[in-house]
């Protein structure tokens, strides 16, 4: 029987985080799921760690081609009516999948459910879904529960803001999100939030990483005519 939820994990040099990520998945109160891990050309011990879980998860490998490619590959191998692209540094609260699944059950018109989260000591509260606000700034994490039929695929040409691009694309096609005002997971290191820094530093436009950030943001704005 097809699992209700497919969890797709892109894994790249994630030896320090993937074990806790997987442990948190298998501690979920919601049990009807499959886990697909895509090893994106890791050069550390990630493959060895994944092999310890081979009786519980489906493992695939590809040459290093980036997280968007690994996620798209994993999606093609998945079967769930719902998918969640779980970053390898994410540690889920035990009731995370249950909460997100119930939120979509109560909101049948919604395309996906997302929550607040923590990155280290920093809490990202997120915001209620609003397409106009989303067009101004990214505030929805990649690790959100999505109805399969709404997934358009990740843009593999993008180096940053692939998650922002995903939610904008879905929103432009009429798909909306439903927000759970709870911290349902935290990210340890790496992943989409790995380079978070205080807003104050982003005012220093001459810094190399700030220039890179702004250039990536302009690519998204141009693509979506913002």
C-alpha angles and dihedrals in degrees: 000000000000115000116242094227130037115200111203117195123189107208122199119159089329099145092126096053113022096081094059091042092056093042090055091050093053090048091062120126087219106077108179101094146104126219122218117187118191113197103211099203098296117188097194129068095290093111092052092050092048090051089062088063097044093116091059106033140042112243126201131173135206136169112272106284103144136268096283090057092046091050093049090048091050091049091056089054094047129094106187125122085226128039133197122191100214117195112227092240094056121112111194129214107242093249097044099106092042092051094048093045092050091048090057092045089055092045105044091171093059120100096205146357124229135177144198116269145179129246106196106306094341120097117211103199094185121202140257112278114277121155094206091054091045089054088057098048143356113254106149119089122227090239097081130125111255132188105241096231091061097054110111096180129257118279101245093195092069119093095190139018094031089146093051089049091051095053092044091051092050091046093052088056092052100263115138134194131228118218125221107204093215136094100248099166144008132216118224104194139323120024126093094320097046095111098045113146132171115282091243091071092055089066088068094085094176093066113104096233091047091052089050091049093050093046091052090048091053091053090057093046091051093047092052097037093242 
